[in-house]
Amino acid sequence: MRDYIVLREEIMRLGASLIEEHLHPESFGSAYAVLQGIGGQRFRLIWDGKEGYGFLESSGPGDTWHDLPQRVYGTSSIQSRQVAELLSAAKVLINGSVAV
C-alpha cells in the first residue's frame, strides 16, 4: 500500500483534491482514490495490491470510468519513466483535459 500512498501524494502535489478514498488492506493492500482537478474533472487512482500496479481512470458521461493506458508497477523509483508518464497523465486531468 506504500506505493499507492506515494502516488496519491505526488498527484495531490500536482494540484488534485482528494474527494474520497477506499483502502482495502485485507485485499492484498488494494486501494483507490477519487480525485478532482482544478476545473472539477474527477478521476481515480486505482491500486491493485495483489498484482502490484496502479493506473488512472478518467470519469465519463453518467457514472462511467475509462482506464488510461499508463501503468505503474511499484514506485521504488519516483523518477522512473512509468511514474513520470502516470503523473503527466494526472496533470492533464487536473488541468481539465482528458488524458490519453
N, C-alpha and C positions, 0 to 999 in steps of 0.2 A: 504494500500500500504506500510505501515511502515514495516510489516512483510517481504514483498518481498525485500525491501531495506536492511534489516538486513541480510537476507540470501545471497543476492548478494554480500554484503561487506564481509561476512565471507568466501564465496567461493573465492573471489578475494584475500583475505589474504592468502589463501592456494596456490596461485600462478597462478590463472587463469587470463587471459586478457579479458577485455570487448571488443567485436567486434562490436556489435550493441545492441540497446535496444529500446523496444517499450512499452511505458506507456499509459494506457487507463483508465484514471480516470473516464471517462463517462461510462465505462463498469464495474461498481462496484469496480474500482481500480485494474482491471486485468493488468498484465504486463508480458513481457518475455524479457530475455537477451540471446544473443548468446555469448558464452564464448569460449575461446581457451586455451587448455592446453599447457604444455611445449613442447610436441612433435608435436604440430599442430592440435591435435584432437579437433574438435569442438563439443560443447554440449550446451544445452539450459536449463535455469532455467525458468520454467513456473509458474505463479501465477494466480490462478483462484479467482478473487476478490469476486465474487458472493458466491461461496461455501467456501471461506476462507482457501484454501490449496495450497501447492506448491509441485512441483516434478521436476525431471530432465529428459531430453531426450538426448540420445546419437545419433550422426549422423551415418548414414549408407551409403551404396553404392548409388550413384546418389544423389538425393536430398531427401532422406528418413530420418525419425526420429523415434526413438524407445523409448517408455516410460520405465523408470526404475521403479521398484516396490516401492521404498521408497516414502512415502508421509509425508508432514509436515502440520499439522493443527495449524496454528498460530505459533508464536515464543515467546510466553510470557516467556518461559524459554529457553534461548540459550543452556542450559546444558541438555535439555530433551533428552530422548532416540531417539525420532523421528528426531530431529535436528542432533544429533550425527551420526545417520545412513545415513542421506542425505549428510552430509558433508564428511563422509567416502567414499560414492559412488562418490562424486565430486572429492575427492583426487585421486581416482583410474583413473578417466577420465583425470584429469590434468596431471597425470604421464604417460599417453599414453596407458592405457589399457581400455578395455570395462568393465564397471561396471555391476553387476548383481543385 
